[in-house]
């Protein structure tokens, strides 16, 4: 039990640190401050780039992002329980390169600016790397490489959400 709680705490820390580190590199005004990411932006001062998608793609994309968030939660829960193969499977099937077809990535990517495409590609590739590292953790018992890869995955998410918005 003690190891499970420590694993969950470490996982949450790495995820948060990785995401905030990515957000520091976002080059959009209002989202980068001296010393790091601004976690709060005053109402009316949202300077993220507005990305216009056809209405049917907006709903589809937002649903995919909600599923990505749910997958991250499932991954974290699996890691906390020491179920590294389950975490790897969720990551690859719902976030990794294997998920691109089921998410309709080819259809929506043509509406994205290059930076948004790059963030998505980074997220999917990092999730696949995480899946491999999570499987390795099951053998070696060393979670650090897996948590680092998961942090990189979330880093892409945070950076994209800090720089772009859909409506």
C-alpha positions as CSV (number, residue, x, y, z in Angstrom):
1,X,0.0,0.0,0.0
2,X,2.8,2.4,0.9
3,X,4.5,1.8,-2.4
4,X,1.2,2.3,-4.3
5,X,0.7,5.7,-2.7
6,X,4.3,6.7,-3.3
7,X,4.0,5.6,-7.0
8,X,0.8,7.6,-7.4
9,X,2.3,10.7,-5.8
10,X,5.5,10.5,-7.9
11,X,3.4,10.0,-11.0
12,X,1.2,13.0,-10.3
13,X,4.4,15.1,-9.7
14,X,6.1,14.0,-12.9
15,X,2.9,14.7,-14.9
16,X,2.4,18.1,-13.4
17,X,6.1,19.1,-13.8
18,X,6.2,17.8,-17.4
19,X,3.1,19.7,-18.4
20,X,4.2,22.9,-16.8
21,X,7.6,22.7,-18.4
22,X,6.0,22.4,-21.8
23,X,3.8,25.3,-21.2
24,X,6.8,27.4,-20.5
25,X,7.9,27.0,-24.1
26,X,4.6,28.1,-25.6
27,X,5.3,31.2,-27.5
28,X,1.8,32.8,-27.4
29,X,1.3,36.1,-25.6
30,X,-0.4,35.8,-22.2
31,X,0.6,32.3,-21.6
32,X,4.3,32.7,-20.8
33,X,5.5,34.8,-18.0
34,X,8.9,35.5,-16.7
35,X,9.7,32.5,-14.5
36,X,7.1,30.1,-16.0
37,X,3.6,29.3,-17.1
38,X,0.7,31.5,-16.0
39,X,-1.8,29.0,-14.6
40,X,-4.6,31.6,-14.7
41,X,-5.4,34.0,-17.4
42,X,-7.8,36.9,-16.7
43,X,-11.2,36.7,-18.4
44,X,-11.1,38.5,-21.7
45,X,-7.4,38.2,-22.1
46,X,-7.3,34.8,-23.8
47,X,-4.6,35.1,-26.4
48,X,-4.5,31.5,-27.6
49,X,-4.7,31.1,-31.3
50,X,-8.3,30.4,-32.4
51,X,-8.5,27.4,-34.7
52,X,-11.6,27.1,-36.8
53,X,-12.8,23.6,-37.4
54,X,-16.1,22.6,-39.2
55,X,-18.7,22.1,-36.5
56,X,-18.8,18.3,-36.9
57,X,-15.0,18.2,-36.3
58,X,-15.2,20.5,-33.3
59,X,-17.5,18.1,-31.4
60,X,-15.5,15.1,-32.5
61,X,-12.2,16.6,-31.5
62,X,-13.4,17.8,-28.1
63,X,-14.8,14.3,-27.5
64,X,-11.4,12.8,-28.4
65,X,-9.6,15.2,-26.0
66,X,-12.0,14.2,-23.2
67,X,-11.2,10.6,-23.9
68,X,-7.5,11.4,-23.8
69,X,-7.9,12.9,-20.4
70,X,-9.9,9.8,-19.2
71,X,-7.1,7.6,-20.6
72,X,-4.5,9.6,-18.6
73,X,-6.5,9.0,-15.5
74,X,-6.8,5.3,-16.3
75,X,-3.0,5.1,-16.9
76,X,-2.3,6.8,-13.6
77,X,-4.6,4.4,-11.7
78,X,-3.0,1.4,-13.4
79,X,0.5,2.6,-12.6
80,X,-0.5,3.2,-8.9
81,X,-1.7,-0.4,-8.8
82,X,1.5,-1.7,-10.4
83,X,-0.4,-2.8,-13.5
84,X,2.2,-1.7,-16.0
85,X,0.9,-3.8,-18.9
86,X,-2.6,-2.3,-18.4
87,X,-1.1,1.3,-18.4
88,X,0.8,0.4,-21.6
89,X,-2.2,-1.0,-23.3
90,X,-4.4,2.1,-22.5
91,X,-1.7,4.4,-23.6
92,X,-1.0,2.8,-26.9
93,X,-4.7,2.1,-27.8
94,X,-6.1,5.4,-26.7
95,X,-3.2,7.9,-27.0
96,X,-0.4,6.3,-28.9
97,X,0.3,6.0,-32.6
98,X,-2.1,3.1,-32.8
99,X,-5.0,5.4,-31.9
100,X,-4.6,7.7,-34.9
101,X,-7.1,5.9,-37.1
102,X,-9.8,5.5,-34.4
103,X,-9.5,9.2,-33.6
104,X,-9.8,10.3,-37.2
105,X,-6.6,12.2,-36.9
106,X,-6.1,12.4,-40.7
107,X,-9.4,14.2,-41.1
108,X,-9.0,16.8,-38.4
109,X,-5.2,17.5,-38.9
110,X,-5.9,19.4,-42.2
111,X,-7.7,22.1,-40.2
112,X,-4.8,22.5,-37.7
113,X,-2.0,25.0,-37.9
114,X,1.5,23.4,-38.1
115,X,2.2,24.0,-34.4
116,X,-1.0,22.2,-33.3
117,X,-0.2,19.3,-35.7
118,X,3.3,19.1,-34.2
119,X,1.9,19.0,-30.6
120,X,-0.5,16.3,-31.6
121,X,2.2,14.2,-33.2
122,X,4.5,14.7,-30.2
123,X,1.7,13.6,-27.9
124,X,0.9,10.4,-29.9
125,X,4.6,9.5,-30.2
126,X,5.3,10.2,-26.5
127,X,2.4,8.0,-25.6
128,X,3.7,5.1,-27.6
129,X,7.1,5.6,-26.0
130,X,5.4,5.6,-22.6
131,X,3.7,2.3,-23.5
132,X,7.1,0.7,-24.2
133,X,8.6,2.1,-21.0
134,X,5.6,1.0,-18.9
135,X,6.1,-2.5,-20.1
136,X,9.8,-2.3,-19.3
137,X,8.9,-1.1,-15.8
138,X,7.0,-4.3,-15.3
139,X,10.3,-6.2,-15.8
140,X,12.8,-3.9,-14.3
141,X,10.7,-2.3,-11.5
142,X,12.1,1.1,-12.5
143,X,9.3,3.6,-13.1
144,X,11.4,6.6,-13.8
145,X,11.7,6.2,-17.6
146,X,7.9,5.5,-17.9
147,X,7.0,8.5,-15.8
148,X,9.3,10.7,-17.8
149,X,7.7,9.5,-21.1
150,X,4.2,10.1,-19.5
151,X,5.3,13.6,-18.5
152,X,6.4,14.2,-22.1
153,X,3.0,13.1,-23.3
154,X,1.2,15.5,-21.0
155,X,3.7,18.2,-21.9
156,X,2.4,18.1,-25.4
157,X,-1.2,18.3,-24.2
158,X,-0.5,21.3,-21.9
159,X,1.5,23.1,-24.5
160,X,-1.2,22.7,-27.2
161,X,-4.0,23.7,-24.8
162,X,-2.0,26.8,-23.7
163,X,-1.5,27.9,-27.3
164,X,-4.7,26.9,-29.2
165,X,-8.5,26.9,-28.7
166,X,-11.4,25.6,-30.7
167,X,-14.9,27.0,-30.8
